[in-house]
Amino acid sequence: IYFSAQDLDSGIKKYQMKINNSSWFDVENPQIVKKGLFKRTFTVRAFDYAGNFEESYIQINGYLSGILLPILLLLGILGVWLFNLLKSKHG
């Protein structure tokens, strides 16, 4: 993730980030993040030397976001249906 901030009065002192509802931690720009299984929200704060901050966020989809999750659900439903079909023919 690339981020940038400007403060014309005192300048930018540091950046902090949190992922979803985690604790804040200091980061450098750019910050390397790996794609997870689920969608995550990355929030970045830019602090100036006067102690003020502004924050912004981005949401990044995970591997199970989008098309993969519906496909897995459909395969699970088909698997249960086939299991019940075979069970009823042999039982």
ABEGO torsion letter per residue (X at the ends): XBBBBBBAAAEBABBBBBBEABBBBBBBOBBBBBBBABBBBBBBBBBBAAGBBBBBBBBBBBAABEAAAAAAAAAAAAAAAAAAAAAAAAX
